[in-house]
Amino acid sequence: MASTWRTLAASLSAGALLLTVFGCSPVDSISSSSAQPSTTSSPSATATPEPSQTAEEQQSTADMIGQAPEGAQDNALTVLDTLAVKGRAPKTGYSRDQFGAAWADVDHNGCDTRNDILNRDLTDKTYKANTHDCVVASGVLQDPYTGTRIDFVRGQDTSAAVQIDHVVALSDAWQKGAQQLTEDERRNLANDPYNLLAVDGPSNQRKSDGDAATWLPSNTGFRCEYVARQIGVKQKYRLWVTQAEHDAMANVLATCPTQTIPADGGVITPVQAEQQPAQTVEPQPTQEVPAPQPAPTQEPAPQPAQQDTNVYYKNCTAVRAAGKAPLHQGEPGYSSKLDRDGDGIACE
């Protein structure tokens, strides 16, 4: 028994000697081999997906906004025949908020959509100081809806002379398929330059949420392009037309059977303005005389005689609940505090 204990003690002493010579223990070896991968692999697993995901989200919006529909430059009559023809859905649930905040900066260029369109459609522009050439202070619009020149000056009493029109009105879109769109798609529709034009303010107010069956521009030379753009927007956002709307569009396009779906976001308004006198010889001089003076052209819009000081809305929620949105300057209940961008249109 004693010899057995001596043999065991000798073996343990030899093992201790080996550990001392090689300077490492089995425990240290396991710890270093298991800990090392966690410190080297973890950053590589989390560093790359996050930036690429953010870029993809931004690119998705950038790809959607401003693009022409798939049928761009196709014959407008041909594309019209591809649109579904259905009855108008109820307006239940509609509000401007269903299409996101008014004039959001959806393309992330640091400038709201209204000023983006003014920048695109106006010439001879000046800008509000310290806005990085974003906020348009003045400019000239060759208006496609009337064929006249409008001198735009930004201000509470003058901005309404030029308004940004949704070629396919949002209320009309809501009743013809937009209820089935996602929130992002509706926001894109409301801010898509392809569906937006800077136009004569009073004409925009008369149009309201009308479709081609109820309203067309007084400038007959622009009607073909106007209807073709509506068709392009409806194709792009999977919206339908009513039978009356389809027939009205077809009647317009019958006068220009080679009209194509526009491929860009704007219109060539200077050329349109030059052609207009030949198309409407008599009315044109009366339209051109007051054009350099914006104030007279705005007199019908404010309608001060109709102002009812007894009508008051606490906020835009109250305006929409009353079914009065949007409110235009001069209409009962309009106030500057409800007009966030000072363009003469409150609770857009």
Backbone torsions as a table, in degrees:
resi	resn	phi	psi	omega
1	MET	NA	-42.6	179.6
2	ALA	-62.3	-39.3	-179.4
3	SER	-67.0	-31.6	178.9
4	THR	-65.2	-44.9	178.1
5	TRP	-63.0	-37.1	178.9
6	ARG	-66.0	-38.6	179.1
7	THR	-63.7	-42.8	-180.0
8	LEU	-65.0	-43.1	178.4
9	ALA	-60.6	-38.5	179.8
10	ALA	-65.0	-39.4	-179.9
11	SER	-65.2	-42.6	178.9
12	LEU	-64.1	-38.3	178.4
13	SER	-64.3	-36.9	179.8
14	ALA	-67.8	-40.2	178.4
15	GLY	-63.4	-41.6	179.4
16	ALA	-62.9	-37.3	179.2
17	LEU	-62.9	-41.8	179.9
18	LEU	-64.0	-41.3	179.6
19	LEU	-62.7	-37.7	-179.8
20	THR	-67.7	-39.7	-177.6
21	VAL	-66.1	-45.4	-174.5
22	PHE	-88.5	-9.2	170.9
23	GLY	65.6	28.6	-179.8
24	CYS	-147.5	148.3	177.3
25	SER	-118.0	155.0	177.9
26	PRO	-57.1	-34.7	179.3
27	VAL	-66.4	-45.1	177.8
28	ASP	-60.2	-40.7	-177.3
29	SER	-63.8	-42.3	179.9
30	ILE	-67.1	-42.2	-178.7
31	SER	-61.8	-43.9	-177.5
32	SER	-68.7	-37.0	-178.4
33	SER	-73.3	-30.3	-179.0
34	SER	-85.7	-30.2	-176.9
35	ALA	-80.2	-32.3	-172.9
36	GLN	-60.6	-45.4	-179.1
37	PRO	-61.4	-34.8	-177.3
38	SER	-66.9	-28.6	-179.4
39	THR	-85.1	-21.2	-177.9
40	THR	-99.0	-32.7	-175.5
41	SER	-87.2	-27.4	-175.2
42	SER	-60.4	-47.5	179.8
43	PRO	-60.9	-41.0	-177.4
44	SER	-67.5	-25.1	-179.4
45	ALA	-78.9	-24.3	-175.4
46	THR	-111.7	-12.1	-172.3
47	ALA	-79.8	-38.4	-171.3
48	THR	-83.5	-39.5	-174.0
49	PRO	-63.9	-36.0	-172.1
50	GLU	-63.5	-50.7	178.6
51	PRO	-62.2	-40.8	-177.6
52	SER	-66.4	-33.6	178.4
53	GLN	-65.4	-43.1	178.4
54	THR	-62.4	-42.3	179.4
55	ALA	-62.8	-38.6	179.9
56	GLU	-65.7	-40.3	178.8
57	GLU	-62.9	-43.9	179.3
58	GLN	-65.9	-39.6	-177.9
59	GLN	-67.2	-33.3	179.7
60	SER	-60.4	-44.6	178.1
61	THR	-67.9	-43.2	-178.9
62	ALA	-61.8	-37.1	-179.6
63	ASP	-67.7	-34.2	-175.6
64	MET	-78.6	-44.0	-173.8
65	ILE	-73.4	129.9	173.5
66	GLY	87.7	-12.2	-179.6
67	GLN	-73.1	144.0	171.6
68	ALA	-75.4	156.5	178.6
69	PRO	-68.3	169.6	-178.7
70	GLU	-61.3	-29.0	-178.3
71	GLY	-87.9	12.5	-178.8
72	ALA	-55.9	135.2	-179.9
73	GLN	72.7	2.6	169.5
74	ASP	-79.3	161.7	179.3
75	ASN	-62.5	129.9	-173.9
76	ALA	-64.4	-39.3	178.7
77	LEU	-63.2	-38.3	179.2
78	THR	-64.7	-43.8	179.9
79	VAL	-69.0	-36.5	178.0
80	LEU	-55.9	-39.8	-178.2
81	ASP	-70.5	-12.1	177.2
82	THR	-88.7	-13.2	-178.8
83	LEU	-77.9	140.7	176.7
84	ALA	-66.7	143.7	176.9
85	VAL	-111.1	115.1	-177.8
86	LYS	-141.1	169.8	174.1
87	GLY	-75.7	159.8	178.8
88	ARG	-71.0	128.7	178.0
89	ALA	-75.6	159.4	178.0
90	PRO	-59.7	150.8	179.6
91	LYS	-83.1	2.6	-177.4
92	THR	-52.2	130.9	176.7
93	GLY	88.4	-5.2	-177.9
94	TYR	-74.2	137.4	166.4
95	SER	-156.2	158.4	179.2
96	ARG	-59.8	-29.6	-179.1
97	ASP	-64.8	-20.6	177.8
98	GLN	-64.4	-16.2	-179.0
99	PHE	-110.7	21.6	177.3
100	GLY	82.7	179.1	179.9
101	ALA	-63.2	141.7	-179.3
102	ALA	-63.3	130.6	176.0
103	TRP	54.6	50.1	176.7
104	ALA	-71.1	155.0	177.0
105	ASP	-86.8	72.8	-173.2
106	VAL	-74.8	-21.1	179.1
107	ASP	-94.0	3.9	174.0
108	HIS	56.2	38.6	177.3
109	ASN	-98.7	6.7	178.1
110	GLY	84.0	7.6	-177.6
111	CYS	-135.1	136.3	-177.7
112	ASP	-70.4	162.2	-173.1
113	THR	-61.8	-39.6	-179.0
114	ARG	-57.3	-47.9	-179.0
115	ASN	-72.2	-28.1	173.4
116	ASP	-59.4	-43.9	-177.7
117	ILE	-73.1	-39.2	174.5
118	LEU	-59.5	-42.2	178.0
119	ASN	-60.1	-39.1	-177.6
120	ARG	-74.7	-41.9	-168.2
121	ASP	-96.2	-17.4	-179.7
122	LEU	-95.0	155.9	173.1
123	THR	-118.2	170.5	178.3
124	ASP	51.4	47.6	-173.0
125	LYS	-83.5	148.3	164.7
126	THR	-122.9	161.1	-173.4
127	TYR	-126.4	151.1	173.6
128	LYS	-64.3	137.2	-175.9
129	ALA	-60.8	146.8	174.5
130	ASN	62.6	31.2	175.7
131	THR	-118.1	12.7	178.8
132	HIS	56.0	43.3	179.7
133	ASP	55.9	42.1	177.7
134	CYS	-104.6	-57.4	-173.9
135	VAL	-81.6	113.7	-177.2
136	VAL	-76.2	122.4	-179.7
137	ALA	-90.9	-33.0	178.8
138	SER	-160.1	163.7	179.0
139	GLY	173.7	-179.2	-178.6
140	VAL	-120.1	129.5	176.2
141	LEU	-113.1	124.7	167.2
142	GLN	-88.1	97.7	-168.2
143	ASP	-71.0	122.6	-179.9
144	PRO	-71.9	-25.1	-175.8
145	TYR	-77.6	-31.0	-179.6
146	THR	-115.7	-15.0	-177.1
147	GLY	76.5	14.3	-177.8
148	THR	-109.0	165.9	175.5
149	ARG	-92.0	134.1	177.5
150	ILE	-125.4	126.4	175.5
151	ASP	-90.0	110.8	-175.9
152	PHE	-89.5	134.0	173.0
153	VAL	-133.7	123.0	-178.8
154	ARG	-69.5	135.7	178.1
155	GLY	165.9	161.0	-177.2
156	GLN	-59.7	-34.7	-177.3
157	ASP	-97.2	-4.2	-173.7
158	THR	-125.5	-21.7	-175.3
159	SER	-60.3	-30.8	-175.8
160	ALA	-66.8	-10.5	178.0
161	ALA	-63.1	-31.5	176.4
162	VAL	-122.5	122.4	179.1
163	GLN	-123.0	159.0	179.3
164	ILE	-98.2	115.8	-176.6
165	ASP	-96.7	136.4	166.2
166	HIS	-80.5	112.4	-177.3
167	VAL	-54.6	-47.4	166.6
168	VAL	-98.4	109.7	-175.8
169	ALA	-60.2	146.1	-175.8
170	LEU	-64.9	-39.0	177.5
171	SER	-63.9	-40.3	177.2
172	ASP	-63.7	-42.9	178.8
173	ALA	-61.8	-40.3	-179.1
174	TRP	-59.4	-37.1	-177.2
175	GLN	-86.1	-0.8	-177.4
176	LYS	-134.2	39.9	171.0
177	GLY	122.5	-20.1	-174.7
178	ALA	-68.8	-19.0	176.3
179	GLN	-62.1	-26.0	-179.3
180	GLN	-89.6	-5.3	178.3
181	LEU	-77.4	159.6	174.8
182	THR	-75.7	166.6	178.3
183	GLU	-59.2	-41.9	-179.9
184	ASP	-64.1	-40.1	-179.6
185	GLU	-66.2	-39.3	178.1
186	ARG	-67.4	-38.9	176.7
187	ARG	-62.8	-41.4	178.3
188	ASN	-63.8	-41.5	178.8
189	LEU	-59.6	-41.1	-177.8
190	ALA	-71.5	-23.6	-175.4
191	ASN	-116.8	5.8	-177.1
192	ASP	-74.0	119.6	178.4
193	PRO	-55.7	-25.1	178.7
194	TYR	-65.4	-25.4	-178.9
195	ASN	-103.8	13.3	-173.8
196	LEU	-128.2	138.9	175.5
197	LEU	-140.4	139.2	169.6
198	ALA	-78.7	126.0	-172.8
199	VAL	-142.9	173.1	174.9
200	ASP	-59.5	124.6	-175.4
201	GLY	-57.7	-53.1	179.4
202	PRO	-57.7	-36.1	177.9
203	SER	-65.4	-41.1	178.9
204	ASN	-62.2	-39.2	179.5
205	GLN	-68.3	-37.9	178.3
206	ARG	-67.0	-36.4	178.1
207	LYS	-63.8	-42.9	-177.0
208	SER	53.8	-123.8	179.9
209	ASP	-108.2	27.5	-177.4
210	GLY	-69.8	153.2	173.1
211	ASP	-103.2	-171.9	-175.2
212	ALA	-65.1	-19.7	179.6
213	ALA	-78.7	-18.1	-176.1
214	THR	-117.6	-16.3	-178.5
215	TRP	-154.5	136.8	173.2
216	LEU	-138.6	152.2	179.7
217	PRO	-59.7	145.1	177.1
218	SER	-67.5	-24.9	176.1
219	ASN	-76.3	95.3	-176.1
220	THR	-60.5	-26.6	179.7
221	GLY	-69.4	-13.0	-179.4
222	PHE	-104.8	-6.1	-172.4
223	ARG	-63.4	-36.8	-179.3
224	CYS	-63.5	-46.7	179.6
225	GLU	-67.6	-35.7	179.8
226	TYR	-62.2	-49.2	-179.9
227	VAL	-65.7	-39.7	179.3
228	ALA	-62.8	-37.3	178.7
229	ARG	-68.8	-39.2	176.2
230	GLN	-59.3	-41.5	178.7
231	ILE	-63.2	-42.1	178.8
232	GLY	-61.7	-42.2	178.9
233	VAL	-64.3	-43.9	-178.0
234	LYS	-67.0	-33.7	175.5
235	GLN	-68.7	-42.8	-176.3
236	LYS	-62.7	-38.2	-175.4
237	TYR	-107.6	17.3	172.9
238	ARG	58.0	43.5	178.5
239	LEU	-99.5	156.2	-180.0
240	TRP	-106.7	176.7	176.8
241	VAL	-124.5	153.2	172.0
242	THR	-81.4	167.1	179.2
243	GLN	-62.3	-42.2	179.7
244	ALA	-63.9	-39.4	178.9
245	GLU	-66.6	-44.2	178.0
246	HIS	-57.3	-46.4	-177.3
247	ASP	-66.2	-39.3	178.6
248	ALA	-64.0	-42.2	177.5
249	MET	-63.0	-44.2	-179.9
250	ALA	-62.9	-37.7	178.9
251	ASN	-63.8	-41.7	177.7
252	VAL	-64.3	-47.6	-175.9
253	LEU	-70.0	-17.6	175.7
254	ALA	-64.2	-24.2	178.5
255	THR	-83.3	-10.1	-179.2
256	CYS	-146.9	66.9	-171.2
257	PRO	-62.9	-14.7	178.7
258	THR	-95.8	4.0	-179.6
259	GLN	-59.4	133.7	179.1
260	THR	-107.1	165.4	174.4
261	ILE	-70.2	126.2	-179.2
262	PRO	-56.8	144.6	-176.4
263	ALA	-104.8	0.5	-178.3
264	ASP	-132.8	-178.5	-175.5
265	GLY	-89.9	-16.8	-174.8
266	GLY	-113.9	-172.1	176.0
267	VAL	-130.3	155.9	-179.6
268	ILE	-88.8	77.3	-172.4
269	THR	-69.6	-34.1	178.8
270	PRO	-59.9	-41.7	178.1
271	VAL	-65.0	-41.6	179.4
272	GLN	-60.9	-39.7	-179.4
273	ALA	-66.4	-34.5	179.5
274	GLU	-69.6	-34.3	-177.6
275	GLN	-77.4	-25.2	-172.5
276	GLN	-59.6	-40.8	-179.5
277	PRO	-58.0	-35.7	-179.4
278	ALA	-70.1	-26.2	-177.3
279	GLN	-86.7	-32.1	179.7
280	THR	-131.7	77.1	-170.8
281	VAL	-62.7	-46.5	-174.5
282	GLU	-75.6	-47.0	-177.0
283	PRO	-67.5	-26.2	-170.3
284	GLN	-58.3	-45.3	-179.5
285	PRO	-59.9	-37.5	-179.7
286	THR	-69.1	-26.6	178.3
287	GLN	-78.5	-31.5	-175.8
288	GLU	-79.2	-28.1	-174.7
289	VAL	-59.4	-51.6	-177.2
290	PRO	-80.7	-7.9	-171.5
291	ALA	-56.8	-42.2	-179.4
292	PRO	-66.6	-8.8	-178.7
293	GLN	-116.1	96.4	-173.6
294	PRO	-59.0	-34.4	-173.0
295	ALA	-58.1	-46.8	-179.6
296	PRO	-60.5	-35.0	-178.3
297	THR	-70.3	-17.7	-178.6
298	GLN	-93.8	-7.8	-175.2
299	GLU	-57.5	-39.7	179.2
300	PRO	-67.0	-30.3	-172.5
301	ALA	-68.9	-50.1	-176.8
302	PRO	-65.3	-31.6	-179.9
303	GLN	46.2	60.6	-175.5
304	PRO	-60.3	-28.4	-177.8
305	ALA	-66.7	-21.2	-177.8
306	GLN	-90.6	-6.4	-177.4
307	GLN	-59.5	125.6	177.9
308	ASP	-112.4	107.1	-175.4
309	THR	-71.5	-9.2	178.9
310	ASN	-82.0	-11.8	178.7
311	VAL	-89.1	125.5	-179.1
312	TYR	-140.3	133.9	175.5
313	TYR	-119.5	129.2	-178.7
314	LYS	-66.3	-38.9	-178.9
315	ASN	-158.8	179.8	-177.0
316	CYS	-68.8	-26.0	176.5
317	THR	-61.4	-40.9	178.2
318	ALA	-67.3	-36.8	178.2
319	VAL	-62.7	-45.7	-178.4
320	ARG	-68.5	-36.4	178.5
321	ALA	-62.8	-30.4	178.5
322	ALA	-84.4	-3.1	179.7
323	GLY	72.0	26.0	-176.2
324	LYS	-106.9	0.7	-178.7
325	ALA	-79.4	143.1	-7.1
326	PRO	-81.2	155.1	176.8
327	LEU	-97.6	133.0	177.9
328	HIS	-101.8	151.1	179.9
329	GLN	-55.2	128.3	-178.0
330	GLY	101.6	-17.9	178.8
331	GLU	-81.2	153.8	-179.9
332	PRO	-56.2	129.9	177.1
333	GLY	92.8	-11.4	179.5
334	TYR	-67.4	139.3	171.8
335	SER	-149.0	153.7	-175.9
336	SER	-64.0	-26.0	-179.1
337	LYS	-69.6	-21.3	177.1
338	LEU	-88.0	-10.6	-176.8
339	ASP	-100.7	91.2	-170.6
340	ARG	-66.0	-34.4	-178.2
341	ASP	-104.5	7.2	174.1
342	GLY	63.3	30.3	-178.0
343	ASP	-99.1	8.7	178.9
344	GLY	87.0	4.3	179.2
345	ILE	-126.4	116.3	-178.2
346	ALA	-100.6	149.5	175.9
347	CYS	56.5	49.4	180.0
348	GLU	-67.7	NA	NA
